[in-house]
Amino acid sequence: MEQKNMNPHFLSIVMVFAGSCWQHLGKVPNQITGKIEKDLAQAQMAIDILDMLSQKTKGNLTSEEDKFLLSTLSDLQLNYADEVDKEAKTPQPQVKEEQKTETKQTDPEVKK
């Protein structure tokens, strides 16, 4: 993809949100901890922000910028759907209900 018709600031902002999304999808390690961490709610937020950026900049991007944004957004959305599907198919550990203890109440004997 030719980058001379793309604003470097625009590329940077798309890449920041895309990088965040990849991290939250668990596809790349957290840059600080080095661990894979998955947070699909945060991934969805990054996708929503890029989608909003796409809508708000419609008609104001070069064709290369538009293709870059839409391609990035499409890749993220497909990977997000894949991760959501994986979570739906993964059996969740069942939480055992606390055993209910019944307390017996006895009336004190009344002496006459």
C-alpha positions, 0 to 999 in steps of 0.5 A: 500500500502506497503511503505517500497519499496518506497523512501520517497522523491519520495512520498513527491514530488508526494504528493506535486504536488497532494496536489496542484492539489487537491487545484486548483481543488477546492476539498480542501481548500487553506491552507493559506486562508482556502477558496476553490479556483478553478484554473483549469489551475494550476491544469492542470499544476500540472497534467502535471508535474506529467505526465512528472515525470512518463515518465522521471522515467519510468523503474527507480521506484519500482513497488510500486512507479510506482503504487502510481504515476499512481494511483495518476495521474489517480485520478487527471486526472479523477477529472480534467475532471469532473471539466472541464465538470462541468464548461462546463455545468454551464451557464456563466453569460452574459456580457451586451454590453454597450449601444451604444450612437450615437452622432449626428453631425450637420453642423453649419448653414452657413449664406450668 
